Amino acid sequence: MRVSFSALVTLFLGTTSLLPQAAKATEPVVFDYMDPDSDWPLFSTIPTSFGDMPNECGMTERQSPIDIPTSVIRSLCERPTTPYFIDGRNTGKCEFSALSFPIRDVDVGVDLNGCTTMPSIKLDNGPNGDGANYTALQFHIHTGTEHSFNTDFEDAELHIVHANMNVGDFTYETGDFQVLGVKIRGGDGARPNYRFERLLVEWEESLAQTEASCSGELTVGDSTTVVGRSQSRPTGSFNPYDLIPVGTDFYTYEGSLTAPPCSQTVMWNLATEFMRVSRSQLLRLYNVINNYKYPMGSSAACQFNAKPDIEGSTSRPPQPLNGRIVKRTCGGIE
């Protein structure tokens, strides 16, 4: 099944709000984060706008997230043949006003499809090891951190999702995906993060739009509760790689999507350094995700639809490493 660029963006933005059909059930089952290790593998396929996708959440070969072992954390970085070198040469051309800011039942995100030129990065740790060019499709943030460093967790985790669009017969099941991940730490003494604040305001606007539609103040349409504010956004350019800490290295390993269908086609690149936000900003992020509501048709009635666990986390627990090699790769963030 060949997947178009716009379809890929839609798919990754939609993986966290699918309605999987349980293998032996007659009614759709909405997955949540109360007990994903037990519940998610029960689904045989994941219905999407592209058709049913095979569910790989019950597999064990290369599932994500994982715990990064102490031995890797203490190791020296290995210099790649093709350095990351994320700088002005490959940040694309993105205007902040052209972006969309969806909120969903388990995360918040930014769709980069509105960029005139898509951001991209060259990496040599893909299937062919040839320094392929990977296009940034979108990024999203989970509450709680999916990956842990020596069993230590943080407050949230950012994922910038990339795909190699030059694969001849690109399919979702056999695609070549790279994710740049950044753990987010919210501290009482930390200053507000300006770049994060710009995004947070837009997600809060999206939540306000949803709540307004629930109260009947807005007509429920195709985009009023999905893309955020109806008024004009701040002007200026936007570079998603500005969210990655300067000077960071990366932990790299072969893994999967962290939500159904958990496809094992992802190379993970986790920043060794954290993004720091203020405690107030972190609480506002949790508020947006944990207060997600879904508009139920033209009546403008809404139902509470957030899917976190009892602690407000929308992160999958770490999965077995199963002998996989995790490397510390030298970064090139300039």
N, C-alpha and C positions, 0 to 999 in steps of 0.2 A: 504494500500500500504506500503510494507516494504521498508525501505530506508537503504542502506549500509553506512558504515562509510565514504568511499570516496565520495559517492553521497551527503552526508550531507555537506561535506566540499565544494564541487562544488556548491551546492545550496546556501549556505550562502555567498559564494564569488560571486555568480551570481545574487543575489536578487536585486542588484542595477543597473543591466543593462538588465533587462528583456524587452521584447516587448509585453506588455499586449494587448489583443484583446478586444476592447470596446464592450459592450453588444449589441449595435444596429448599430455598424459600420461595414463597409466592408473592411476597411484597418486597419492594425495594428497601434496602437497608442503608442508612446514611452512616458513613464511618465517622468516628470521633476519636479522641485521645484518652478515653478512660481506660481502655485495655487493648491497645493496638496489636500487641504481640499475639494475643489470643483471637481477636475479632477479625483483623484484616486478612489473614490467610484463608478465612472461610469463603471468600469471594472467588468464584472461578474466573470471571472476566469482569472488566471494568468498562461499562458502556460510555462512549464519548461521542462527540459530534463526528468523529471519523469512523465510528463503528466500535465493536467490542474489542478491547485490548486484553491480551492475556495477563492475568494477575500473577506477579512474581513475588508478592510479599511473603509467601511461605518458603521461598528458596533460601538457601544459606550460603551459597558460594561467595557472593560479593554484595551483601546488603549494606545499606547505610541508614543511619550514621554509625560511627564507631568511637571507641575511646582511643585516643592517641597515647601509645605507651611511653613510659618514662624514658626508656632507652632512646627513643626517637627525639623526644623533647630535649635531651641533653646532648644529642649528637651534633656534629658540625654539618653545615649545609653542603649539599652537592650542587656544583654549578652546572646548570643545564646548557646544552649546545645552543639552544635558542633562548636567551634570557627573556623574562617577562617584559621588561622595558615598557611599562605603562606610562606613557607621557603624551604630550600634545600631538604626536604623530598619528595616533590611532584612536582618539577619543570620539571620532565622528563629528556630526554637526547636529546637536540637539538643542532645541529651544524649549525652555521650561514651560512656556505657555502651550506647547503642542503635546505635552505628555498627558497620560491619563493615570489616575490614582485609585485603582479598585480596592475595595475592602471586601473580605470574604469571611467565611465562618471560622477560619483558622489562621489567617494571616492578612497582612496588608502588602500591596505591591505597587510597582510602577511599570507600565507598559511602554517600552521604548520604540514601538512601531511608528510613532509620530516623528521620529528623528529623520531629517533630510538625508543624512548619511549615518548608518548605524555604527556605534562603537564596536571595536574588535580588538583581538589580541592574538598574537602568534605563540603557539605552544608546541613543544616537541615531545610531549608525553602522551599523545594520542595513540590510537591503534597502529598508525604507520610510522610514528616517531619522526616525522619529516618537517616539523615546524609549520604545521597547518594553520590557517587563519580561521579563528572562531569568532562568530558574530554574536554580540550581546543581544538577547531577545527581550529580557525583562529582569527585574529583581524583586525579591519579596523578603519579608521578615517574619520569623516565627517567634512567639514568646517562649521563654526558656531556650536553652541551647541544646541542639540535637547532638552535636559532637562534644565530647569532653576531653580535657587534657589531663591525663593521669588521674582520672575520675573526678576532676574538678569541673563544675559547670558554671556558666555565666547567666546573664539575665535574658538575652535574646540572641538571635543569629540571623545575619543577612546572607542571602544567596543571590549572586549575579549569574544567571543562567545563560550559557553560550552554546551554539551549535556550529558545527562545520557544515556550511551550506554548499561546499564544493564537492560533496560526495555525489557520485554519479546517479545512483538509484537510492536516494535518501528515504529511509523508512523510520518510523518511530521505534519499532522493535530493534532495529539494527543500527540506529543513529549513532553519531559521534558527538557526544555532549561533554562540555567542561563547565564546572561550577566553581566560581571563586566565592569562598565563604569567609565571613568575618564575624567573630563573636563580639557581642555588644555588652558593655559593662556600665551599669548605672549606679553612680556613687553619690552619697550625700554631699561630699565635698567637691564634686566635679562641676565644672562650669557648663552652662548650656552649649550644646554643639550646634553651631550656626547652620551647617549643611543639613544636619538631621532635622533641625527646626523647620526648614523650608518644606520638607516632605511631610513632617508631622502635621503642620497646619492644613495641608491638602487632604490628608486622611481624615482629620477631624471635620473638615468641610464635607467630605463624602458621608461620614456618619450623620452629620446634621441634615444633609439632604435626605438620607434614608428615614430619619426620624420625622422629618417634615412630611414625607410621603405617607408615613404610617398614620399621622394625625390628620391627613386629608388636606394639608396645606399645599401640597404639590400633586400634580397629575403623575401617576406612575407611568413612566415611558421607557424607552430603550436605554437611556443613558443617565437619567437624572440621579439614580442611586448608585451608579457604577463608576462614572468617570469624575465625580466630584463637583466642584463649584460651577455654577452656571455663569457667574460673572467672570471677567477676565482675570487671568493669573498674572503674577509678577513676570516681568520680561527678563531676558538675559539667557545666556547659554547654560547648559547643564552637562556635566561630565560624571557618569556613574562611578568612574574609577577614583574620583576624589574621595569616595567613601572608604577606600582601602587605606589603612595606616601607612604612612611614608616609612620606608626602610624595613618593612616586614619581609620575613621569609615565608615559605609555604610548606605545609605538610601535604604531601600528595599520595593518593592511593586510588585503586580501582573500586568503584562502588555502584550505587544505584540512586534512583529517586527516593526521597524519604517519605513519600506519600503514595497511596495506590495510584497506578499499578506497580510501583516499586521496581520499575524496569532497570535491569543491571547493565546499563549502557552509559554510565557517567564516570568521568575522571574528576576526582575532587581535589581542589587546591585550597587548603584552609590557611588563612593568614595566622602567623604565629603571634601577631600583635592584636590588641583589642581596639575597637572603636569605643570611645568614651562619651557618654551622654550624662546629663544631670539626672538626679533621682526623679525630679518632677517630670522630665521628658519621658523617662521610662514608664512612670505611672500613667501618663497620658497615652502612651503606646498600648499598654495593657488595656486601658479603658476602651480604646477604639476597637480592638480585636474581640474582647470579651463581652462587648455590648452589641455585637453584630445582630441586625434584624433583617428579615427577608420580606420584601413586599409581596403580598399574595393577590396579585391581579388588580383589576380595575376598581375594586371596592376600596383600595388603599389600606386594607387591613394588613397588619404585619405580625409575624411571630418571631420570638426570640430564637435565634438559630446558631449561636456560637457553639463551637465544639471542643473547648479546652478540657483538660482534666480538672480535678478538684482544686488544684493550686493555680489554675489559670494558664497552664502551659499548653502550647500546641506543638510540641516537639516529640518526635518518635524516640523511644529509648535506644541507647547504643546496641548494635547488633554484634554477633561474634565475628572476630577478625578472621578466623579460619585460615591462618597461615599466610594471609596476604602481607605483602611488603609495603611498609609505610616509609616514605623518604622525607627528609627535610631538604627542600630545594631552595637555593639562594634566590632571593627576589631581585627585582630591578625596578622598583617603584621610584620614579623620579619626581 
